[in-house]
């Protein structure tokens, strides 16, 4: 059984990926866009073309967002899918 999912993008109307219309559309579009970006096939192609600076920049940005918006328990439970760590 897979721990990670990308179900949203498979069920979302790709014709509705747009930004700047309204908050709800922005949120749904962001989910779909990021899930497309992190698709296994996409990552296999892209990761080999990224510079070390690109990798560091992406990692720094993502970790900064996670640290800003998730509690430690949420980071372990939701992002890492680790149900045993981060619980107090």
PyMOL Python script that loads the backbone (N, CA, C, O; Angstrom):
from pymol import cmd

cmd.read_pdbstr("""\
ATOM      1  N   UNK A   1       0.837  -1.188   0.000  1.00  0.00           N
ATOM      2  CA  UNK A   1       0.000   0.000   0.000  1.00  0.00           C
ATOM      3  C   UNK A   1       0.883   1.253   0.000  1.00  0.00           C
ATOM      4  O   UNK A   1       1.801   1.376   0.811  1.00  0.00           O
ATOM      5  N   UNK A   2       0.599   2.156  -0.897  1.00  0.00           N
ATOM      6  CA  UNK A   2       1.363   3.382  -1.029  1.00  0.00           C
ATOM      7  C   UNK A   2       1.003   4.377   0.063  1.00  0.00           C
ATOM      8  O   UNK A   2      -0.169   4.562   0.392  1.00  0.00           O
ATOM      9  N   UNK A   3       2.024   5.014   0.618  1.00  0.00           N
ATOM     10  CA  UNK A   3       1.775   6.004   1.665  1.00  0.00           C
ATOM     11  C   UNK A   3       1.470   7.375   1.083  1.00  0.00           C
ATOM     12  O   UNK A   3       0.737   8.153   1.693  1.00  0.00           O
ATOM     13  N   UNK A   4       2.013   7.679  -0.073  1.00  0.00           N
ATOM     14  CA  UNK A   4       1.826   9.000  -0.676  1.00  0.00           C
ATOM     15  C   UNK A   4       0.815   8.922  -1.807  1.00  0.00           C
ATOM     16  O   UNK A   4       0.712   7.908  -2.497  1.00  0.00           O
ATOM     17  N   UNK A   5       0.072  10.003  -1.986  1.00  0.00           N
ATOM     18  CA  UNK A   5      -0.953  10.023  -3.024  1.00  0.00           C
ATOM     19  C   UNK A   5      -0.843  11.283  -3.870  1.00  0.00           C
ATOM     20  O   UNK A   5      -0.295  12.298  -3.440  1.00  0.00           O
ATOM     21  N   UNK A   6      -1.361  11.197  -5.050  1.00  0.00           N
ATOM     22  CA  UNK A   6      -1.520  12.340  -5.942  1.00  0.00           C
ATOM     23  C   UNK A   6      -2.896  12.231  -6.605  1.00  0.00           C
ATOM     24  O   UNK A   6      -3.024  12.442  -7.811  1.00  0.00           O
ATOM     25  N   UNK A   7      -3.902  11.908  -5.834  1.00  0.00           N
ATOM     26  CA  UNK A   7      -5.233  11.678  -6.373  1.00  0.00           C
ATOM     27  C   UNK A   7      -5.896  12.938  -6.907  1.00  0.00           C
ATOM     28  O   UNK A   7      -6.646  12.877  -7.881  1.00  0.00           O
ATOM     29  N   UNK A   8      -5.630  14.079  -6.281  1.00  0.00           N
ATOM     30  CA  UNK A   8      -6.327  15.303  -6.664  1.00  0.00           C
ATOM     31  C   UNK A   8      -6.154  15.610  -8.148  1.00  0.00           C
ATOM     32  O   UNK A   8      -7.133  15.858  -8.852  1.00  0.00           O
ATOM     33  N   UNK A   9      -4.918  15.594  -8.620  1.00  0.00           N
ATOM     34  CA  UNK A   9      -4.644  15.952 -10.012  1.00  0.00           C
ATOM     35  C   UNK A   9      -5.313  14.984 -10.987  1.00  0.00           C
ATOM     36  O   UNK A   9      -5.677  15.378 -12.095  1.00  0.00           O
ATOM     37  N   UNK A  10      -5.476  13.741 -10.592  1.00  0.00           N
ATOM     38  CA  UNK A  10      -6.108  12.757 -11.470  1.00  0.00           C
ATOM     39  C   UNK A  10      -7.611  12.975 -11.602  1.00  0.00           C
ATOM     40  O   UNK A  10      -8.231  12.492 -12.550  1.00  0.00           O
ATOM     41  N   UNK A  11      -8.189  13.696 -10.661  1.00  0.00           N
ATOM     42  CA  UNK A  11      -9.637  13.930 -10.676  1.00  0.00           C
ATOM     43  C   UNK A  11     -10.011  15.376 -10.976  1.00  0.00           C
ATOM     44  O   UNK A  11     -11.193  15.682 -11.131  1.00  0.00           O
ATOM     45  N   UNK A  12      -9.044  16.261 -11.061  1.00  0.00           N
ATOM     46  CA  UNK A  12      -9.299  17.682 -11.268  1.00  0.00           C
ATOM     47  C   UNK A  12      -9.345  18.003 -12.753  1.00  0.00           C
ATOM     48  O   UNK A  12      -8.566  17.457 -13.534  1.00  0.00           O
ATOM     49  N   UNK A  13     -10.242  18.877 -13.138  1.00  0.00           N
ATOM     50  CA  UNK A  13     -10.367  19.322 -14.527  1.00  0.00           C
ATOM     51  C   UNK A  13      -9.158  20.198 -14.858  1.00  0.00           C
ATOM     52  O   UNK A  13      -9.069  21.340 -14.408  1.00  0.00           O
ATOM     53  N   UNK A  14      -8.226  19.653 -15.648  1.00  0.00           N
ATOM     54  CA  UNK A  14      -6.988  20.363 -15.941  1.00  0.00           C
ATOM     55  C   UNK A  14      -7.222  21.666 -16.690  1.00  0.00           C
ATOM     56  O   UNK A  14      -6.355  22.540 -16.696  1.00  0.00           O
ATOM     57  N   UNK A  15      -8.368  21.806 -17.315  1.00  0.00           N
ATOM     58  CA  UNK A  15      -8.693  23.051 -17.987  1.00  0.00           C
ATOM     59  C   UNK A  15      -8.921  24.192 -17.011  1.00  0.00           C
ATOM     60  O   UNK A  15      -8.989  25.354 -17.412  1.00  0.00           O
ATOM     61  N   UNK A  16      -9.038  23.863 -15.731  1.00  0.00           N
ATOM     62  CA  UNK A  16      -9.285  24.881 -14.717  1.00  0.00           C
ATOM     63  C   UNK A  16      -8.029  25.254 -13.937  1.00  0.00           C
ATOM     64  O   UNK A  16      -8.133  25.863 -12.872  1.00  0.00           O
ATOM     65  N   UNK A  17      -6.852  24.906 -14.435  1.00  0.00           N
ATOM     66  CA  UNK A  17      -5.621  25.336 -13.781  1.00  0.00           C
ATOM     67  C   UNK A  17      -5.359  26.769 -14.216  1.00  0.00           C
ATOM     68  O   UNK A  17      -4.941  27.036 -15.343  1.00  0.00           O
ATOM     69  N   UNK A  18      -5.616  27.674 -13.294  1.00  0.00           N
ATOM     70  CA  UNK A  18      -5.448  29.100 -13.560  1.00  0.00           C
ATOM     71  C   UNK A  18      -5.173  29.804 -12.239  1.00  0.00           C
ATOM     72  O   UNK A  18      -5.610  29.353 -11.180  1.00  0.00           O
ATOM     73  N   UNK A  19      -4.456  30.894 -12.312  1.00  0.00           N
ATOM     74  CA  UNK A  19      -4.121  31.646 -11.109  1.00  0.00           C
ATOM     75  C   UNK A  19      -4.583  33.087 -11.258  1.00  0.00           C
ATOM     76  O   UNK A  19      -4.558  33.653 -12.350  1.00  0.00           O
ATOM     77  N   UNK A  20      -5.008  33.674 -10.132  1.00  0.00           N
ATOM     78  CA  UNK A  20      -5.404  35.069 -10.111  1.00  0.00           C
ATOM     79  C   UNK A  20      -6.885  35.318 -10.277  1.00  0.00           C
ATOM     80  O   UNK A  20      -7.322  36.469 -10.261  1.00  0.00           O
ATOM     81  N   UNK A  21      -7.670  34.261 -10.436  1.00  0.00           N
ATOM     82  CA  UNK A  21      -9.116  34.440 -10.594  1.00  0.00           C
ATOM     83  C   UNK A  21      -9.797  34.630  -9.248  1.00  0.00           C
ATOM     84  O   UNK A  21     -10.521  35.602  -9.035  1.00  0.00           O
ATOM     85  N   UNK A  22      -9.557  33.692  -8.349  1.00  0.00           N
ATOM     86  CA  UNK A  22     -10.105  33.750  -6.990  1.00  0.00           C
ATOM     87  C   UNK A  22      -9.319  32.767  -6.124  1.00  0.00           C
ATOM     88  O   UNK A  22      -8.600  31.913  -6.644  1.00  0.00           O
ATOM     89  N   UNK A  23      -9.456  32.887  -4.827  1.00  0.00           N
ATOM     90  CA  UNK A  23      -8.662  32.071  -3.898  1.00  0.00           C
ATOM     91  C   UNK A  23      -8.922  30.578  -4.081  1.00  0.00           C
ATOM     92  O   UNK A  23      -7.977  29.789  -4.089  1.00  0.00           O
ATOM     93  N   UNK A  24     -10.178  30.179  -4.227  1.00  0.00           N
ATOM     94  CA  UNK A  24     -10.507  28.756  -4.363  1.00  0.00           C
ATOM     95  C   UNK A  24      -9.853  28.154  -5.609  1.00  0.00           C
ATOM     96  O   UNK A  24      -9.286  27.063  -5.547  1.00  0.00           O
ATOM     97  N   UNK A  25      -9.930  28.861  -6.732  1.00  0.00           N
ATOM     98  CA  UNK A  25      -9.307  28.372  -7.960  1.00  0.00           C
ATOM     99  C   UNK A  25      -7.789  28.339  -7.814  1.00  0.00           C
ATOM    100  O   UNK A  25      -7.139  27.402  -8.277  1.00  0.00           O
ATOM    101  N   UNK A  26      -7.217  29.374  -7.164  1.00  0.00           N
ATOM    102  CA  UNK A  26      -5.772  29.393  -6.916  1.00  0.00           C
ATOM    103  C   UNK A  26      -5.336  28.182  -6.104  1.00  0.00           C
ATOM    104  O   UNK A  26      -4.341  27.538  -6.434  1.00  0.00           O
ATOM    105  N   UNK A  27      -6.077  27.868  -5.040  1.00  0.00           N
ATOM    106  CA  UNK A  27      -5.723  26.728  -4.179  1.00  0.00           C
ATOM    107  C   UNK A  27      -5.783  25.417  -4.952  1.00  0.00           C
ATOM    108  O   UNK A  27      -4.850  24.616  -4.894  1.00  0.00           O
ATOM    109  N   UNK A  28      -6.869  25.199  -5.671  1.00  0.00           N
ATOM    110  CA  UNK A  28      -7.020  23.955  -6.433  1.00  0.00           C
ATOM    111  C   UNK A  28      -5.984  23.869  -7.548  1.00  0.00           C
ATOM    112  O   UNK A  28      -5.431  22.801  -7.809  1.00  0.00           O
ATOM    113  N   UNK A  29      -5.727  24.991  -8.199  1.00  0.00           N
ATOM    114  CA  UNK A  29      -4.728  25.012  -9.276  1.00  0.00           C
ATOM    115  C   UNK A  29      -3.339  24.719  -8.735  1.00  0.00           C
ATOM    116  O   UNK A  29      -2.564  24.004  -9.371  1.00  0.00           O
ATOM    117  N   UNK A  30      -3.012  25.267  -7.563  1.00  0.00           N
ATOM    118  CA  UNK A  30      -1.706  25.016  -6.960  1.00  0.00           C
ATOM    119  C   UNK A  30      -1.521  23.534  -6.639  1.00  0.00           C
ATOM    120  O   UNK A  30      -0.463  22.964  -6.904  1.00  0.00           O
ATOM    121  N   UNK A  31      -2.548  22.920  -6.073  1.00  0.00           N
ATOM    122  CA  UNK A  31      -2.469  21.484  -5.771  1.00  0.00           C
ATOM    123  C   UNK A  31      -2.230  20.697  -7.051  1.00  0.00           C
ATOM    124  O   UNK A  31      -1.329  19.860  -7.107  1.00  0.00           O
ATOM    125  N   UNK A  32      -3.027  20.957  -8.073  1.00  0.00           N
ATOM    126  CA  UNK A  32      -2.892  20.221  -9.336  1.00  0.00           C
ATOM    127  C   UNK A  32      -1.523  20.466  -9.968  1.00  0.00           C
ATOM    128  O   UNK A  32      -0.882  19.527 -10.441  1.00  0.00           O
ATOM    129  N   UNK A  33      -1.076  21.710  -9.980  1.00  0.00           N
ATOM    130  CA  UNK A  33       0.196  22.076 -10.599  1.00  0.00           C
ATOM    131  C   UNK A  33       1.371  21.405  -9.898  1.00  0.00           C
ATOM    132  O   UNK A  33       2.265  20.867 -10.551  1.00  0.00           O
ATOM    133  N   UNK A  34       1.370  21.437  -8.561  1.00  0.00           N
ATOM    134  CA  UNK A  34       2.463  20.821  -7.817  1.00  0.00           C
ATOM    135  C   UNK A  34       2.449  19.298  -7.940  1.00  0.00           C
ATOM    136  O   UNK A  34       3.505  18.669  -7.993  1.00  0.00           O
ATOM    137  N   UNK A  35       1.256  18.707  -7.984  1.00  0.00           N
ATOM    138  CA  UNK A  35       1.195  17.259  -8.164  1.00  0.00           C
ATOM    139  C   UNK A  35       1.695  16.864  -9.549  1.00  0.00           C
ATOM    140  O   UNK A  35       2.345  15.829  -9.695  1.00  0.00           O
ATOM    141  N   UNK A  36       1.405  17.668 -10.564  1.00  0.00           N
ATOM    142  CA  UNK A  36       1.947  17.407 -11.895  1.00  0.00           C
ATOM    143  C   UNK A  36       3.467  17.559 -11.885  1.00  0.00           C
ATOM    144  O   UNK A  36       4.178  16.766 -12.501  1.00  0.00           O
ATOM    145  N   UNK A  37       3.959  18.575 -11.187  1.00  0.00           N
ATOM    146  CA  UNK A  37       5.392  18.831 -11.092  1.00  0.00           C
ATOM    147  C   UNK A  37       6.121  17.672 -10.437  1.00  0.00           C
ATOM    148  O   UNK A  37       7.220  17.318 -10.865  1.00  0.00           O
ATOM    149  N   UNK A  38       5.532  17.070  -9.401  1.00  0.00           N
ATOM    150  CA  UNK A  38       6.196  15.998  -8.666  1.00  0.00           C
ATOM    151  C   UNK A  38       5.835  14.597  -9.161  1.00  0.00           C
ATOM    152  O   UNK A  38       6.152  13.605  -8.505  1.00  0.00           O
ATOM    153  N   UNK A  39       5.187  14.518 -10.292  1.00  0.00           N
ATOM    154  CA  UNK A  39       4.910  13.216 -10.913  1.00  0.00           C
ATOM    155  C   UNK A  39       6.230  12.455 -11.095  1.00  0.00           C
ATOM    156  O   UNK A  39       7.242  13.055 -11.456  1.00  0.00           O
ATOM    157  N   UNK A  40       6.224  11.175 -10.855  1.00  0.00           N
ATOM    158  CA  UNK A  40       7.447  10.369 -10.922  1.00  0.00           C
ATOM    159  C   UNK A  40       8.187  10.531 -12.252  1.00  0.00           C
ATOM    160  O   UNK A  40       9.401  10.735 -12.260  1.00  0.00           O
ATOM    161  N   UNK A  41       7.475  10.444 -13.367  1.00  0.00           N
ATOM    162  CA  UNK A  41       8.120  10.563 -14.676  1.00  0.00           C
ATOM    163  C   UNK A  41       8.730  11.958 -14.853  1.00  0.00           C
ATOM    164  O   UNK A  41       9.846  12.098 -15.354  1.00  0.00           O
ATOM    165  N   UNK A  42       7.984  12.981 -14.438  1.00  0.00           N
ATOM    166  CA  UNK A  42       8.476  14.349 -14.538  1.00  0.00           C
ATOM    167  C   UNK A  42       9.759  14.532 -13.731  1.00  0.00           C
ATOM    168  O   UNK A  42      10.723  15.126 -14.213  1.00  0.00           O
ATOM    169  N   UNK A  43       9.763  14.023 -12.515  1.00  0.00           N
ATOM    170  CA  UNK A  43      10.928  14.173 -11.645  1.00  0.00           C
ATOM    171  C   UNK A  43      12.134  13.424 -12.184  1.00  0.00           C
ATOM    172  O   UNK A  43      13.259  13.908 -12.067  1.00  0.00           O
ATOM    173  N   UNK A  44      11.924  12.248 -12.775  1.00  0.00           N
ATOM    174  CA  UNK A  44      13.038  11.490 -13.340  1.00  0.00           C
ATOM    175  C   UNK A  44      13.737  12.267 -14.450  1.00  0.00           C
ATOM    176  O   UNK A  44      14.957  12.190 -14.592  1.00  0.00           O
ATOM    177  N   UNK A  45      12.973  13.008 -15.231  1.00  0.00           N
ATOM    178  CA  UNK A  45      13.550  13.824 -16.298  1.00  0.00           C
ATOM    179  C   UNK A  45      14.194  15.081 -15.723  1.00  0.00           C
ATOM    180  O   UNK A  45      15.337  15.402 -16.050  1.00  0.00           O
ATOM    181  N   UNK A  46      13.467  15.785 -14.875  1.00  0.00           N
ATOM    182  CA  UNK A  46      13.906  17.091 -14.405  1.00  0.00           C
ATOM    183  C   UNK A  46      15.098  17.037 -13.455  1.00  0.00           C
ATOM    184  O   UNK A  46      16.018  17.847 -13.574  1.00  0.00           O
ATOM    185  N   UNK A  47      15.094  16.095 -12.517  1.00  0.00           N
ATOM    186  CA  UNK A  47      16.114  16.080 -11.463  1.00  0.00           C
ATOM    187  C   UNK A  47      17.531  15.971 -12.036  1.00  0.00           C
ATOM    188  O   UNK A  47      18.473  16.525 -11.469  1.00  0.00           O
ATOM    189  N   UNK A  48      17.679  15.279 -13.127  1.00  0.00           N
ATOM    190  CA  UNK A  48      18.998  15.128 -13.741  1.00  0.00           C
ATOM    191  C   UNK A  48      19.489  16.432 -14.368  1.00  0.00           C
ATOM    192  O   UNK A  48      20.687  16.596 -14.600  1.00  0.00           O
ATOM    193  N   UNK A  49      18.578  17.349 -14.639  1.00  0.00           N
ATOM    194  CA  UNK A  49      18.920  18.611 -15.292  1.00  0.00           C
ATOM    195  C   UNK A  49      19.102  19.770 -14.312  1.00  0.00           C
ATOM    196  O   UNK A  49      19.554  20.850 -14.693  1.00  0.00           O
ATOM    197  N   UNK A  50      18.750  19.538 -13.054  1.00  0.00           N
ATOM    198  CA  UNK A  50      18.857  20.594 -12.048  1.00  0.00           C
ATOM    199  C   UNK A  50      20.308  20.780 -11.612  1.00  0.00           C
ATOM    200  O   UNK A  50      21.048  19.811 -11.445  1.00  0.00           O
ATOM    201  N   UNK A  51      20.696  22.021 -11.434  1.00  0.00           N
ATOM    202  CA  UNK A  51      22.023  22.296 -10.883  1.00  0.00           C
ATOM    203  C   UNK A  51      21.983  22.074  -9.368  1.00  0.00           C
ATOM    204  O   UNK A  51      20.911  21.950  -8.775  1.00  0.00           O
ATOM    205  N   UNK A  52      23.153  22.027  -8.763  1.00  0.00           N
ATOM    206  CA  UNK A  52      23.216  21.923  -7.304  1.00  0.00           C
ATOM    207  C   UNK A  52      22.504  23.107  -6.654  1.00  0.00           C
ATOM    208  O   UNK A  52      21.824  22.948  -5.640  1.00  0.00           O
ATOM    209  N   UNK A  53      22.661  24.299  -7.245  1.00  0.00           N
ATOM    210  CA  UNK A  53      21.975  25.488  -6.727  1.00  0.00           C
ATOM    211  C   UNK A  53      20.461  25.369  -6.869  1.00  0.00           C
ATOM    212  O   UNK A  53      19.720  25.787  -5.978  1.00  0.00           O
ATOM    213  N   UNK A  54      19.996  24.802  -7.982  1.00  0.00           N
ATOM    214  CA  UNK A  54      18.556  24.583  -8.161  1.00  0.00           C
ATOM    215  C   UNK A  54      18.020  23.675  -7.055  1.00  0.00           C
ATOM    216  O   UNK A  54      16.991  23.966  -6.444  1.00  0.00           O
ATOM    217  N   UNK A  55      18.723  22.578  -6.807  1.00  0.00           N
ATOM    218  CA  UNK A  55      18.296  21.617  -5.789  1.00  0.00           C
ATOM    219  C   UNK A  55      18.275  22.275  -4.416  1.00  0.00           C
ATOM    220  O   UNK A  55      17.306  22.130  -3.670  1.00  0.00           O
ATOM    221  N   UNK A  56      19.326  22.986  -4.084  1.00  0.00           N
ATOM    222  CA  UNK A  56      19.383  23.676  -2.786  1.00  0.00           C
ATOM    223  C   UNK A  56      18.269  24.712  -2.662  1.00  0.00           C
ATOM    224  O   UNK A  56      17.638  24.827  -1.611  1.00  0.00           O
ATOM    225  N   UNK A  57      18.031  25.461  -3.728  1.00  0.00           N
ATOM    226  CA  UNK A  57      16.991  26.482  -3.700  1.00  0.00           C
ATOM    227  C   UNK A  57      15.605  25.898  -3.491  1.00  0.00           C
ATOM    228  O   UNK A  57      14.823  26.417  -2.695  1.00  0.00           O
ATOM    229  N   UNK A  58      15.299  24.820  -4.204  1.00  0.00           N
ATOM    230  CA  UNK A  58      13.994  24.165  -4.049  1.00  0.00           C
ATOM    231  C   UNK A  58      13.853  23.618  -2.634  1.00  0.00           C
ATOM    232  O   UNK A  58      12.825  23.817  -1.987  1.00  0.00           O
ATOM    233  N   UNK A  59      14.875  22.938  -2.158  1.00  0.00           N
ATOM    234  CA  UNK A  59      14.844  22.362  -0.819  1.00  0.00           C
ATOM    235  C   UNK A  59      14.681  23.443   0.249  1.00  0.00           C
ATOM    236  O   UNK A  59      13.858  23.303   1.154  1.00  0.00           O
ATOM    237  N   UNK A  60      15.461  24.518   0.145  1.00  0.00           N
ATOM    238  CA  UNK A  60      15.356  25.611   1.113  1.00  0.00           C
ATOM    239  C   UNK A  60      13.955  26.220   1.121  1.00  0.00           C
ATOM    240  O   UNK A  60      13.402  26.504   2.183  1.00  0.00           O
ATOM    241  N   UNK A  61      13.390  26.415  -0.058  1.00  0.00           N
ATOM    242  CA  UNK A  61      12.056  27.014  -0.140  1.00  0.00           C
ATOM    243  C   UNK A  61      10.995  26.094   0.465  1.00  0.00           C
ATOM    244  O   UNK A  61      10.182  26.528   1.282  1.00  0.00           O
ATOM    245  N   UNK A  62      11.008  24.831   0.063  1.00  0.00           N
ATOM    246  CA  UNK A  62      10.002  23.886   0.559  1.00  0.00           C
ATOM    247  C   UNK A  62      10.124  23.695   2.068  1.00  0.00           C
ATOM    248  O   UNK A  62       9.119  23.720   2.778  1.00  0.00           O
ATOM    249  N   UNK A  63      11.341  23.507   2.559  1.00  0.00           N
ATOM    250  CA  UNK A  63      11.520  23.340   4.003  1.00  0.00           C
ATOM    251  C   UNK A  63      11.085  24.590   4.764  1.00  0.00           C
ATOM    252  O   UNK A  63      10.520  24.485   5.852  1.00  0.00           O
ATOM    253  N   UNK A  64      11.340  25.767   4.205  1.00  0.00           N
ATOM    254  CA  UNK A  64      10.905  27.008   4.833  1.00  0.00           C
ATOM    255  C   UNK A  64       9.391  27.094   4.937  1.00  0.00           C
ATOM    256  O   UNK A  64       8.855  27.498   5.969  1.00  0.00           O
ATOM    257  N   UNK A  65       8.703  26.711   3.864  1.00  0.00           N
ATOM    258  CA  UNK A  65       7.232  26.705   3.873  1.00  0.00           C
ATOM    259  C   UNK A  65       6.707  25.706   4.894  1.00  0.00           C
ATOM    260  O   UNK A  65       5.788  26.020   5.651  1.00  0.00           O
ATOM    261  N   UNK A  66       7.281  24.504   4.923  1.00  0.00           N
ATOM    262  CA  UNK A  66       6.835  23.489   5.873  1.00  0.00           C
ATOM    263  C   UNK A  66       7.058  23.952   7.311  1.00  0.00           C
ATOM    264  O   UNK A  66       6.181  23.797   8.161  1.00  0.00           O
ATOM    265  N   UNK A  67       8.219  24.514   7.577  1.00  0.00           N
ATOM    266  CA  UNK A  67       8.536  24.967   8.929  1.00  0.00           C
ATOM    267  C   UNK A  67       7.613  26.103   9.364  1.00  0.00           C
ATOM    268  O   UNK A  67       7.217  26.182  10.527  1.00  0.00           O
ATOM    269  N   UNK A  68       7.279  26.968   8.429  1.00  0.00           N
ATOM    270  CA  UNK A  68       6.420  28.116   8.722  1.00  0.00           C
ATOM    271  C   UNK A  68       4.974  27.707   9.015  1.00  0.00           C
ATOM    272  O   UNK A  68       4.314  28.322   9.853  1.00  0.00           O
ATOM    273  N   UNK A  69       4.483  26.681   8.333  1.00  0.00           N
ATOM    274  CA  UNK A  69       3.056  26.377   8.388  1.00  0.00           C
ATOM    275  C   UNK A  69       2.663  25.074   9.077  1.00  0.00           C
ATOM    276  O   UNK A  69       1.478  24.845   9.320  1.00  0.00           O
ATOM    277  N   UNK A  70       3.628  24.218   9.396  1.00  0.00           N
ATOM    278  CA  UNK A  70       3.296  22.948  10.051  1.00  0.00           C
ATOM    279  C   UNK A  70       3.922  22.874  11.439  1.00  0.00           C
ATOM    280  O   UNK A  70       5.052  23.309  11.656  1.00  0.00           O
ATOM    281  N   UNK A  71       3.168  22.322  12.356  1.00  0.00           N
ATOM    282  CA  UNK A  71       3.720  21.992  13.674  1.00  0.00           C
ATOM    283  C   UNK A  71       4.588  20.751  13.498  1.00  0.00           C
ATOM    284  O   UNK A  71       4.452  20.028  12.511  1.00  0.00           O
ATOM    285  N   UNK A  72       5.477  20.507  14.451  1.00  0.00           N
ATOM    286  CA  UNK A  72       6.386  19.357  14.342  1.00  0.00           C
ATOM    287  C   UNK A  72       5.611  18.051  14.154  1.00  0.00           C
ATOM    288  O   UNK A  72       5.977  17.224  13.319  1.00  0.00           O
ATOM    289  N   UNK A  73       4.553  17.869  14.921  1.00  0.00           N
ATOM    290  CA  UNK A  73       3.746  16.644  14.824  1.00  0.00           C
ATOM    291  C   UNK A  73       3.129  16.519  13.439  1.00  0.00           C
ATOM    292  O   UNK A  73       3.085  15.421  12.884  1.00  0.00           O
ATOM    293  N   UNK A  74       2.653  17.615  12.873  1.00  0.00           N
ATOM    294  CA  UNK A  74       2.060  17.591  11.534  1.00  0.00           C
ATOM    295  C   UNK A  74       3.111  17.257  10.480  1.00  0.00           C
ATOM    296  O   UNK A  74       2.846  16.505   9.542  1.00  0.00           O
ATOM    297  N   UNK A  75       4.299  17.819  10.642  1.00  0.00           N
ATOM    298  CA  UNK A  75       5.400  17.529   9.715  1.00  0.00           C
ATOM    299  C   UNK A  75       5.677  16.025   9.673  1.00  0.00           C
ATOM    300  O   UNK A  75       5.814  15.443   8.597  1.00  0.00           O
ATOM    301  N   UNK A  76       5.756  15.405  10.842  1.00  0.00           N
ATOM    302  CA  UNK A  76       6.035  13.962  10.897  1.00  0.00           C
ATOM    303  C   UNK A  76       4.852  13.142  10.406  1.00  0.00           C
ATOM    304  O   UNK A  76       5.028  12.194   9.642  1.00  0.00           O
ATOM    305  N   UNK A  77       3.656  13.498  10.837  1.00  0.00           N
ATOM    306  CA  UNK A  77       2.467  12.711  10.507  1.00  0.00           C
ATOM    307  C   UNK A  77       2.021  12.900   9.063  1.00  0.00           C
ATOM    308  O   UNK A  77       1.737  11.920   8.375  1.00  0.00           O
ATOM    309  N   UNK A  78       1.955  14.144   8.591  1.00  0.00           N
ATOM    310  CA  UNK A  78       1.387  14.421   7.278  1.00  0.00           C
ATOM    311  C   UNK A  78       2.445  14.375   6.175  1.00  0.00           C
ATOM    312  O   UNK A  78       2.232  13.743   5.140  1.00  0.00           O
ATOM    313  N   UNK A  79       3.587  15.042   6.390  1.00  0.00           N
ATOM    314  CA  UNK A  79       4.602  15.113   5.347  1.00  0.00           C
ATOM    315  C   UNK A  79       5.457  13.849   5.294  1.00  0.00           C
ATOM    316  O   UNK A  79       5.612  13.250   4.230  1.00  0.00           O
ATOM    317  N   UNK A  80       6.010  13.443   6.430  1.00  0.00           N
ATOM    318  CA  UNK A  80       6.869  12.261   6.454  1.00  0.00           C
ATOM    319  C   UNK A  80       6.085  10.950   6.499  1.00  0.00           C
ATOM    320  O   UNK A  80       6.641   9.881   6.247  1.00  0.00           O
ATOM    321  N   UNK A  81       4.798  11.036   6.818  1.00  0.00           N
ATOM    322  CA  UNK A  81       3.941   9.845   6.951  1.00  0.00           C
ATOM    323  C   UNK A  81       4.453   8.922   8.049  1.00  0.00           C
ATOM    324  O   UNK A  81       4.304   7.703   7.967  1.00  0.00           O
ATOM    325  N   UNK A  82       5.055   9.510   9.071  1.00  0.00           N
ATOM    326  CA  UNK A  82       5.597   8.764  10.205  1.00  0.00           C
ATOM    327  C   UNK A  82       4.649   8.964  11.381  1.00  0.00           C
ATOM    328  O   UNK A  82       4.582  10.045  11.966  1.00  0.00           O
ATOM    329  N   UNK A  83       3.937   7.934  11.708  1.00  0.00           N
ATOM    330  CA  UNK A  83       2.927   8.026  12.755  1.00  0.00           C
ATOM    331  C   UNK A  83       3.537   7.885  14.161  1.00  0.00           C
ATOM    332  O   UNK A  83       2.827   8.055  15.152  1.00  0.00           O
ATOM    333  N   UNK A  84       4.838   7.578  14.261  1.00  0.00           N
ATOM    334  CA  UNK A  84       5.432   7.323  15.573  1.00  0.00           C
ATOM    335  C   UNK A  84       6.269   8.469  16.097  1.00  0.00           C
ATOM    336  O   UNK A  84       6.571   8.499  17.290  1.00  0.00           O
ATOM    337  N   UNK A  85       6.662   9.424  15.246  1.00  0.00           N
ATOM    338  CA  UNK A  85       7.536  10.505  15.681  1.00  0.00           C
ATOM    339  C   UNK A  85       6.771  11.821  15.794  1.00  0.00           C
ATOM    340  O   UNK A  85       5.730  12.014  15.167  1.00  0.00           O
ATOM    341  N   UNK A  86       7.305  12.699  16.593  1.00  0.00           N
ATOM    342  CA  UNK A  86       6.742  14.017  16.716  1.00  0.00           C
ATOM    343  C   UNK A  86       5.550  14.095  17.653  1.00  0.00           C
ATOM    344  O   UNK A  86       4.989  15.172  17.855  1.00  0.00           O
ATOM    345  N   UNK A  87       5.163  12.986  18.214  1.00  0.00           N
ATOM    346  CA  UNK A  87       4.035  12.988  19.137  1.00  0.00           C
ATOM    347  C   UNK A  87       4.541  13.184  20.558  1.00  0.00           C
ATOM    348  O   UNK A  87       5.513  12.552  20.972  1.00  0.00           O
ATOM    349  N   UNK A  88       3.882  14.055  21.297  1.00  0.00           N
ATOM    350  CA  UNK A  88       4.310  14.351  22.661  1.00  0.00           C
ATOM    351  C   UNK A  88       3.306  13.802  23.658  1.00  0.00           C
ATOM    352  O   UNK A  88       3.490  13.951  24.866  1.00  0.00           O
TER     353      UNK A  88
END
""", "prot")
cmd.dss("prot")
cmd.show_as("cartoon", "prot")
cmd.util.cbc("prot")
cmd.orient("prot")
